[in-house]
């Protein structure tokens, strides 16, 4: 497996510190948060980009994914969304994503993970109207993605417009059936939260999986990322399913709630996956 860790757990650290820590642990991949305080594209000057590229090369790390989900620089976790009623705010999301695609190309990443439309709460849109607006906005990024051969990986999330693999697939088939660069960021915990079996999803739609996020979730299925082995997901079954489909992409551990202990949870995740257990271990 190609294992990476997301820098969105290291928001109390610089991007350079996160990269160095992950390399020291043993990771050979790093997902880069394309937002403050790490790699918000307007802040990535040529000098800074060269420095980050040099550090990655010296430490032997590849970029597993550019995470374009949040946009704290201009709003919050979700806003501006892909379904904003304000045209100016919607354009901010579109332009941010274009810049993230260009950043991914410069960093050698194959994917950019995306917010799945945004929350319907607070809008007056029907689901169909929101999906149409999302699709129209996403099409405005496609030419940039095509120019760099970067996959736009929609990440289903509980409570948002597209919250499950099933809803992702319906959206894909309706609006982007013939576009291979629109795919899914398969977040294992998110699928579990909405009642889907992540291993079954993996086996059923292998061609749709552009990138994988890995975390654990409690048995109550509340959307709270937990360290690997601390929840109820059968992670061994998930990893077995990825092996069965011969998944060759990155598996990025994503534990953004643990800013105060990012290095420790990254090390614990690395240890949990070395070697990948063949049967479920006792849970803490």
N, C-alpha and C positions, 0 to 999 in steps of 0.2 A: 504493500500500500504506500501511497505517497501522502505523507502526513504533514499537515500545516497547522498553524495556530493563528487566530485572528488578533490583530493589534487593538481591536476595539475593547479588549479587556485592560489595555494599558493606557487608558486615557489620563492617568496621573503621571505618565512617563512620556518622554519624547519618542518619536518614531525610531530614532537611532538607538535609544535605550532598549526599546522593545525588540528590535531586530537582533541586537547583541545578546540579550537574554535568551531569546528563542534559539539562536545558534549555539549558545553555550549548553543549553539543555540537550540539544541533539536534533532539533527539527531541521528539515531541509526545505521547508516551505513556509511562507508567511502570507497571510491575507492582510492587505493593507486597507485601512479605513480611510476612504477618500473624503475626509471631513476634518474639521478642527477637533483635536489639536495635532493631527498627524499629516495627512496629505490632501488637504483641501486644494483642488487644482489651481485656483488663482494664486495660492501661496507657493506653489511648486515652481519657483524660478528655475532657469537653466542651471544655475550654480547649485541650488539645492537638489535638483533632480540628479545631477552628475554625482553629488556627494552620496546620495542614497543608492544609486546604481553601483558606485564604487564599493560601498559598505556591503551590499548584498553579494557582490562578486567576491570580495575578500573573505566573507564568512560562509560562502558556499550555499546561499539561500536563493530559491526561486520564488516568484510571486505566484501564489496559488490562485488568487482572485483579487479583484479590486471591488471593495464593498461600497456601493453607491446608495445604500438604503437610507441612512440618516442624512439630514442636512441641517445640523445644528448651526452652521455658519450663517444661515439665512432664516432659520425657524426653530424646529424642534425635531423630535424623533421621526415624525411623519410629515410635517409641513415644511415647505410647500409640497403638496401631493401631485399625483398625475391627474387628479380630477377636480382641481381648483376651479371655482367659478370666476375667480379673478384672473384674467388673461395674463397679466404681468407675473403673477405668482406661478402660474402654470409654465410660462416660458422659463422661469428660473429653474424649475425642475428639469425641463427638457434640456436647457443649455448645460446645466450641471452634469447631466448624464452624458451628453456629447463630450464634455471635457474629461469625464471619467473614462470613457472609451479611449480617448487619445492618450490618457495617462497609462491605461492598461497596455496599450500598444508599445509605449516607450519602456515600460517595465517588463515586457515579455509575458504578460498574463494573457490567458486565452478567454477569460470570462470577466464579466462585470455583473455583480448581483444587484437586483433591483427590488425596491418596494413594490408590492403587488397592487398598485392602484392607489391605495390609501384607505382611510376609514370612511365609510358612508355616513357615519354619525356626524351631524353638523352640516350636511348637504341636503338639498331638496331633490336629489337625483334618485331615480329608480335604479335598480341593479343594472338593467339593460342600458340605460342612459350612461351610467358610470363606466360600464365596460366599453361602450362605444367611444367615450371621451378618452379613456386610457389607451385604447388601440390607436386612435388618431394621433395622440401625443407620442406614443411609442414609435409610430411610423416616421416621425420626424427625426428620430435618432438612427434609423436603420441605415441610411446612406453612410453615416460615419462608421457604424459597425461593419458594414460590408467593405468599406475601404480598407479596414484593418483586419478583417476576418476575426472579429471579436464576438463571442456569443453573449447575448443579452439574457441573463438568467433570472427570470421572475421567481421571487421567493414567497410562496404561500405563507401567510401568517394568520393566526387566530384573530378574529375580529375585524380583519380588513376585507377589502373587496374580493380578493381571491385568497381564501383561507385554507384551501385543501388542494391536494393533487388532482382530485376529480374536477374541481372548479378551474384549476389551471388548464387541464386538458380540454375542457369544454371551450374555454377562452381561446386557447391555441387553435383548436380545430375550426372555430368560427371566424377568427380574424387573421391567423397567420399559419394556416395549414401547410402552405408550400414554402415557408421561410425557415430554413434550418438554423438560422442565427438567433431565433427566438426560442428559448428553451427554459428549463426549470432549474432553479437552485434548490436542491432537495434537502430541506432542513428537517432532519430526523425528528427532533423534538416537536416542531410545529405540527408535523403530520400526526404524531402521537396525541397531541393536545386536542385535535379535532376529531379523534376517534378512528383515524386510519391506521392500518398496520404498515409501518414503514418498510418492513422487509417485503411485504406483498406488493407495495407500490413500486419498489425497486425492480422486482421481477416482472411486473406488468408493463412498465414503461421505460425500459432501459435507454431507448434512443432519446428520451426527453431530458435525461439527467446530464446537465453540463458541469455541475459542481455539487459537492456535498458539505453541509454543515452538520456537525456532530456535537450533541450535548445530551444530558439525561434530563428526565422530567419525572416528577412525583406521580404516584399512582392516582392521585385526584385529577390529573391531566391539566392542572393549572399552568398557565404559561409563565413558568419561572425556570430559567436554565439552571441546571444543577451539574456539579462535577460528574465525570463519568463514573458509573458504578454507585452513585448516591441516590438514584431514582429507580423507576420501575420499568424502564425500557429494556427489552432484551437486545442489548447491543451486540451480543455475539451473533444473534440471528440476522441483524442488520449487516454486520460485516461479512457474514457467510453469503448473504444475498448479493452483496457487491462483488464478492469473488465469483459467484455463479454467473453473473452477467459479464464477467471479465472487465469490470469497470477500471479504466486506466487513468481516470482523472484524479484530482486532489480531494482528500478528505480533510476539511478544516475544522478543528475544534473551536467552537464559538462560546465563550463564557464571559460575555461583556458585563454581567452584574458584579464581577469580582475585581473591581478596580483596586481595592485595598490589598489584595493578595494575588495579583495577576501572575507573578512569577511562580508562586507556589502552586496555583491551580494548573498552570501550564506544565510544570514538572510532574504533577500528579497524573495529568492526562497522558503525558508521554510514558510514564511508568506503567500506567494501566494498559496501554497499547503495546508494551514491549515484554514478551511477545503478545500478539493478539490472543486472548484466551479462547479456548475451543469449547468451553462450557461456561455457563453463567457463574461467576464467583459469588460468594456470600456477600450480601449487601450490608453496608455499614448502617 
